[in-house]
Amino acid sequence: MAFADDLFQHVRHIWDAQLAHPFVRGLGDGSVPTERFARWVRQDYVYLKDYARLFAWAVAKADRLESMGWYAAMLHLTLNTEMALHREYAQRFGIAPAELEAESMWPTTRAYTDFLIRTAADGDMADLVAALLPCTWGYVYIAQHLAKGGLPADQRYADWITQYVSADFVQAAEWLRAEMNRLAEGAAPPKRRRLMEIFEVSSQYEWLFWEMCWKGEAWPIPGAAAAHPSTGSG
């Protein structure tokens, strides 16, 4: 069995928990409240900024020209196409581009993106891909499952599902799975366990992202950062 399949089996209970989450089920039948989905739109937009940085790290760390080119193309696509489409999509929920740009990261979003960037900075290419893959592959997995039940009447949610079952997203997930298999080939058991741990942590954060958007989230002490600015001595 390919290593990517081992990863999937290792976290399948987490991915299936995402399918059972009320936010995801609400996407499938169109019942997720608009204000809760708007939270996802806002937080996913700020998430995408650091998601793009992962591809920049990947370009720098890639071990072959083909991979460098693919990651560079994904960086361009994320920054110049996907984020523009996200701004257009947000307007369908009454969110202006200026509001998106002013959005601050909620605690879970910051924790997740900090984990991704730290893994990319400190780890090797296999670590980076293991951290990245649950987002890319996971959304395809969820959307394909939801599509089997038919598209919801609310076109905004139907379009979300359609986007993530599109050929572009499916092919990206397939390419990254193949890349994961290539990078993990011949890896010693301790390294394979490390990659599984990274993949699992990212998968846990994917579930937490749905939970955050479903329940709402805020820092426990509002305005603490503003109240105690760093003086930057020295």
C-alpha positions as CSV (number, residue, x, y, z in Angstrom):
1,M,0.0,0.0,0.0
2,A,1.3,3.5,-0.9
3,F,2.4,5.7,1.9
4,A,-0.4,8.2,1.2
5,D,-2.9,5.4,1.7
6,D,-1.2,4.6,5.0
7,L,-1.6,8.2,6.0
8,F,-5.3,8.2,5.1
9,Q,-6.0,5.0,7.1
10,H,-4.2,6.6,10.1
11,V,-6.5,9.6,10.2
12,R,-9.6,8.3,8.6
13,H,-11.5,8.6,11.9
14,I,-10.7,12.3,11.9
15,W,-11.7,12.8,8.3
16,D,-15.0,10.9,8.9
17,A,-15.5,13.1,12.0
18,Q,-15.3,16.1,9.6
19,L,-18.0,14.5,7.4
20,A,-20.2,14.1,10.5
21,H,-19.6,17.7,11.7
22,P,-22.8,19.8,11.6
23,F,-21.1,22.5,9.5
24,V,-20.1,20.0,6.9
25,R,-23.5,18.3,6.9
26,G,-25.1,21.7,6.6
27,L,-23.0,22.4,3.5
28,G,-24.2,19.2,2.0
29,D,-27.9,19.9,2.5
30,G,-27.7,23.7,2.3
31,S,-28.9,24.2,6.0
32,V,-25.7,25.8,7.4
33,P,-26.7,29.3,8.6
34,T,-25.4,32.1,6.4
35,E,-23.7,33.9,9.3
36,R,-21.8,30.7,10.2
37,F,-20.6,30.1,6.7
38,A,-19.6,33.8,6.5
39,R,-17.2,33.0,9.3
40,W,-15.6,30.3,7.2
41,V,-15.3,32.7,4.2
42,R,-13.5,35.3,6.4
43,Q,-11.2,33.0,8.2
44,D,-10.4,30.9,5.1
45,Y,-9.3,34.1,3.4
46,V,-6.7,34.9,6.0
47,Y,-5.7,31.3,6.1
48,L,-5.0,31.4,2.4
49,K,-2.4,34.0,2.9
50,D,-0.2,31.6,4.9
51,Y,-1.3,28.7,2.7
52,A,0.4,30.5,-0.2
53,R,3.5,30.9,1.9
54,L,3.7,27.2,2.2
55,F,4.1,27.0,-1.6
56,A,6.8,29.6,-1.5
57,W,8.7,27.5,1.0
58,A,8.1,24.4,-1.2
59,V,9.6,26.2,-4.2
60,A,12.7,26.9,-2.2
61,K,13.0,23.4,-0.7
62,A,12.0,21.3,-3.7
63,D,14.6,18.7,-4.8
64,R,13.7,18.7,-8.5
65,L,12.8,21.1,-11.2
66,E,9.4,19.5,-11.9
67,S,8.3,20.0,-8.3
68,M,9.6,23.6,-8.2
69,G,7.5,24.4,-11.2
70,W,4.4,22.8,-9.8
71,Y,4.7,24.6,-6.4
72,A,5.4,27.9,-8.2
73,A,2.3,27.5,-10.3
74,M,0.3,26.7,-7.2
75,L,1.7,29.8,-5.5
76,H,0.6,31.9,-8.5
77,L,-2.8,30.3,-8.6
78,T,-3.4,30.8,-4.9
79,L,-2.3,34.5,-4.8
80,N,-3.7,35.7,-8.1
81,T,-6.6,33.5,-8.9
82,E,-8.0,31.7,-5.9
83,M,-7.9,34.7,-3.6
84,A,-9.5,36.9,-6.2
85,L,-12.3,34.3,-6.6
86,H,-12.6,34.2,-2.8
87,R,-13.2,37.9,-2.8
88,E,-15.9,37.6,-5.4
89,Y,-17.4,34.7,-3.5
90,A,-17.4,36.6,-0.2
91,Q,-19.5,39.4,-1.8
92,R,-22.3,36.8,-2.3
93,F,-22.5,36.7,1.5
94,G,-22.4,40.5,1.9
95,I,-18.7,40.7,2.7
96,A,-16.8,43.5,1.0
97,P,-13.1,43.0,-0.1
98,A,-12.1,45.6,2.4
99,E,-13.7,43.6,5.2
100,L,-11.7,40.5,4.2
101,E,-8.5,42.4,4.2
102,A,-9.2,43.8,7.7
103,E,-10.1,40.4,9.1
104,S,-7.9,39.2,11.9
105,M,-7.0,35.6,12.6
106,W,-9.0,33.7,15.2
107,P,-7.0,31.6,17.7
108,T,-7.5,28.3,15.8
109,T,-6.6,29.9,12.4
110,R,-3.4,31.3,13.9
111,A,-2.5,28.1,15.6
112,Y,-3.1,26.1,12.4
113,T,-1.1,28.4,10.2
114,D,1.7,28.8,12.7
115,F,2.0,25.0,12.7
116,L,2.1,24.9,8.9
117,I,4.7,27.6,8.6
118,R,6.9,26.2,11.4
119,T,6.8,22.8,9.8
120,A,7.7,24.2,6.4
121,A,10.6,26.3,7.9
122,D,12.0,23.6,10.2
123,G,11.3,20.4,8.4
124,D,12.3,18.9,5.1
125,M,10.1,18.6,1.9
126,A,8.4,15.4,3.2
127,D,7.4,17.2,6.4
128,L,6.1,20.1,4.4
129,V,4.0,18.0,2.1
130,A,2.6,15.9,5.0
131,A,1.4,19.2,6.6
132,L,0.0,20.6,3.4
133,L,-1.8,17.5,2.2
134,P,-4.8,17.3,4.6
135,C,-6.1,20.6,3.4
136,T,-5.7,20.0,-0.3
137,W,-6.8,16.3,-0.3
138,G,-9.2,16.7,2.6
139,Y,-11.4,19.3,0.9
140,V,-11.6,17.1,-2.2
141,Y,-12.6,14.1,0.0
142,I,-15.3,16.1,1.8
143,A,-16.7,17.6,-1.4
144,Q,-16.8,14.3,-3.3
145,H,-18.7,12.8,-0.4
146,L,-21.2,15.6,-0.3
147,A,-21.6,15.6,-4.1
148,K,-22.8,11.9,-3.9
149,G,-25.8,13.1,-2.0
150,G,-26.7,15.7,-4.7
151,L,-26.1,19.4,-4.6
152,P,-28.1,21.7,-2.2
153,A,-30.7,24.2,-3.5
154,D,-28.6,27.2,-2.2
155,Q,-26.4,27.9,-5.2
156,R,-23.7,29.4,-3.0
157,Y,-23.2,26.1,-1.2
158,A,-23.6,24.1,-4.3
159,D,-20.8,26.1,-5.9
160,W,-18.5,25.4,-2.9
161,I,-19.0,21.6,-3.5
162,T,-18.6,22.0,-7.2
163,Q,-15.4,23.9,-6.9
164,Y,-13.7,21.3,-4.7
165,V,-14.8,18.4,-6.9
166,S,-13.5,20.2,-10.0
167,A,-10.7,18.6,-12.1
168,D,-8.2,21.3,-11.0
169,F,-8.6,20.5,-7.3
170,V,-8.8,16.7,-7.8
171,Q,-5.6,16.7,-9.9
172,A,-3.8,18.9,-7.3
173,A,-4.7,16.4,-4.6
174,E,-3.5,13.5,-6.7
175,W,-0.2,15.2,-7.6
176,L,0.5,15.9,-3.9
177,R,-0.4,12.3,-2.9
178,A,2.1,11.1,-5.6
179,E,4.7,13.6,-4.3
180,M,4.1,12.3,-0.7
181,N,4.7,8.8,-1.9
182,R,7.9,9.8,-3.7
183,L,9.3,11.7,-0.8
184,A,8.5,9.0,1.7
185,E,10.0,6.2,-0.4
186,G,12.6,4.4,1.6
187,A,12.1,6.4,4.7
188,A,13.0,4.7,7.9
189,P,10.3,3.8,10.4
190,P,11.0,6.8,12.7
191,K,10.6,9.2,9.8
192,R,7.4,7.6,8.6
193,R,6.0,7.9,12.1
194,R,7.0,11.6,12.1
195,L,5.2,12.2,8.8
196,M,2.1,10.4,10.2
197,E,2.2,12.7,13.2
198,I,2.4,15.8,11.1
199,F,-0.4,14.6,8.8
200,E,-2.5,13.8,11.9
201,V,-2.0,17.2,13.5
202,S,-3.0,19.0,10.3
203,S,-6.1,16.8,10.1
204,Q,-7.0,17.6,13.6
205,Y,-6.7,21.3,12.8
206,E,-9.0,20.8,9.8
207,W,-11.7,19.5,12.1
208,L,-11.1,22.4,14.5
209,F,-11.5,24.9,11.7
210,W,-15.0,23.6,11.0
211,E,-15.7,23.7,14.8
212,M,-14.4,27.3,15.1
213,C,-16.6,28.5,12.2
214,W,-19.6,26.7,13.6
215,K,-19.4,28.0,17.2
216,G,-17.5,31.3,16.7
217,E,-14.3,32.1,18.4
218,A,-12.5,34.9,20.1
219,W,-9.4,35.5,22.2
220,P,-10.3,35.1,25.9
221,I,-9.0,38.6,26.8
222,P,-10.1,40.9,24.0
223,G,-7.7,43.6,23.0
224,A,-4.8,42.2,25.1
225,A,-2.3,42.7,22.3
226,A,-3.3,46.2,21.7
227,A,-3.3,47.0,25.5
228,H,0.2,45.7,25.9
229,P,2.2,46.6,22.8
230,S,5.8,45.4,22.6
231,T,8.3,48.2,23.1
232,G,11.0,46.4,21.2
233,S,13.9,47.5,23.5
234,G,17.5,47.1,22.5
